Amino acid sequence: MSAEELAEQADKSEPEKGRWSQAEQLLALVADRVAGLAYLYASANTESKSKRPKVPEPIRRPGAQLAKPKQKITDAQAETLWSMLNGGAA
């Protein structure tokens, strides 16, 4: 393959559609855990008013779907939840 073809394949790669060995799975797990520890270390050593670091995304794995973004709660939903927690629904 030429360098252009390799670059194109790298840009279009979808690791979740391939097959990984157990060693590759374990290596991805270790990389995710190291990224998590680095995030925790950076978060713990960031001043309280500074911008927090972004939570690292795990490495995509074969057969795994991309994580869906969490739905944010609206003010109306928060008010309903608050009233239910404080005995308003009884």
One Martini backbone bead per residue (centre of mass of N, CA, C, O) as a GRO file, in nm:
protein
   90
    1MET     BB    1   0.100   0.034   0.017
    2SER     BB    2   0.052   0.347   0.023
    3ALA     BB    3   0.059   0.627   0.210
    4GLU     BB    4  -0.227   0.718   0.131
    5GLU     BB    5  -0.374   0.451   0.191
    6LEU     BB    6  -0.295   0.435   0.488
    7ALA     BB    7  -0.421   0.706   0.574
    8GLU     BB    8  -0.709   0.634   0.489
    9GLN     BB    9  -0.740   0.385   0.673
   10ALA     BB   10  -0.689   0.537   0.941
   11ASP     BB   11  -0.933   0.738   0.916
   12LYS     BB   12  -1.153   0.480   0.865
   13SER     BB   13  -1.135   0.342   1.121
   14GLU     BB   14  -1.305   0.045   1.292
   15PRO     BB   15  -1.240  -0.137   1.566
   16GLU     BB   16  -1.537  -0.254   1.633
   17LYS     BB   17  -1.518  -0.448   1.352
   18GLY     BB   18  -1.300  -0.613   1.464
   19ARG     BB   19  -1.039  -0.828   1.576
   20TRP     BB   20  -0.927  -0.925   1.900
   21SER     BB   21  -0.711  -1.002   2.116
   22GLN     BB   22  -0.644  -1.044   2.441
   23ALA     BB   23  -0.400  -0.852   2.442
   24GLU     BB   24  -0.550  -0.608   2.319
   25GLN     BB   25  -0.763  -0.585   2.537
   26LEU     BB   26  -0.565  -0.542   2.776
   27LEU     BB   27  -0.423  -0.293   2.662
   28ALA     BB   28  -0.677  -0.115   2.655
   29LEU     BB   29  -0.733  -0.132   2.957
   30VAL     BB   30  -0.468  -0.007   3.051
   31ALA     BB   31  -0.498   0.260   2.899
   32ASP     BB   32  -0.761   0.345   3.043
   33ARG     BB   33  -0.647   0.342   3.334
   34VAL     BB   34  -0.421   0.548   3.291
   35ALA     BB   35  -0.607   0.777   3.200
   36GLY     BB   36  -0.769   0.782   3.466
   37LEU     BB   37  -0.529   0.850   3.653
   38ALA     BB   38  -0.448   1.112   3.513
   39TYR     BB   39  -0.717   1.251   3.564
   40LEU     BB   40  -0.717   1.235   3.874
   41TYR     BB   41  -0.453   1.385   3.916
   42ALA     BB   42  -0.535   1.647   3.771
   43SER     BB   43  -0.788   1.704   3.942
   44ALA     BB   44  -0.644   1.711   4.227
   45ASN     BB   45  -0.424   1.945   4.100
   46THR     BB   46  -0.658   2.145   4.067
   47GLU     BB   47  -0.787   2.422   4.099
   48SER     BB   48  -1.107   2.503   4.188
   49LYS     BB   49  -1.131   2.748   3.954
   50SER     BB   50  -1.043   2.571   3.747
   51LYS     BB   51  -1.031   2.392   3.473
   52ARG     BB   52  -1.125   2.090   3.404
   53PRO     BB   53  -1.060   1.804   3.292
   54LYS     BB   54  -1.120   1.574   3.060
   55VAL     BB   55  -1.273   1.293   3.018
   56PRO     BB   56  -1.174   1.000   2.918
   57GLU     BB   57  -1.192   0.798   2.648
   58PRO     BB   58  -1.238   0.501   2.551
   59ILE     BB   59  -1.138   0.250   2.377
   60ARG     BB   60  -1.229   0.108   2.105
   61ARG     BB   61  -1.420  -0.193   2.061
   62PRO     BB   62  -1.515  -0.483   1.970
   63GLY     BB   63  -1.872  -0.475   1.978
   64ALA     BB   64  -1.884  -0.176   2.058
   65GLN     BB   65  -2.054   0.092   2.140
   66LEU     BB   66  -2.112   0.403   2.139
   67ALA     BB   67  -2.152   0.639   2.354
   68LYS     BB   68  -2.408   0.800   2.485
   69PRO     BB   69  -2.522   1.086   2.557
   70LYS     BB   70  -2.620   1.249   2.819
   71GLN     BB   71  -2.902   1.354   2.955
   72LYS     BB   72  -3.037   1.648   3.030
   73ILE     BB   73  -3.184   1.823   3.276
   74THR     BB   74  -3.453   1.994   3.333
   75ASP     BB   75  -3.616   2.217   3.523
   76ALA     BB   76  -3.882   2.057   3.539
   77GLN     BB   77  -3.756   1.787   3.620
   78ALA     BB   78  -3.616   1.890   3.875
   79GLU     BB   79  -3.873   1.981   4.020
   80THR     BB   80  -4.015   1.709   4.024
   81LEU     BB   81  -3.795   1.555   4.175
   82TRP     BB   82  -3.789   1.733   4.427
   83SER     BB   83  -4.083   1.681   4.510
   84MET     BB   84  -4.059   1.370   4.532
   85LEU     BB   85  -3.826   1.369   4.751
   86ASN     BB   86  -4.021   1.570   4.944
   87GLY     BB   87  -4.329   1.434   4.932
   88GLY     BB   88  -4.515   1.534   4.675
   89ALA     BB   89  -4.622   1.237   4.561
   90ALA     BB   90  -4.804   1.127   4.818
   0.00000   0.00000   0.00000
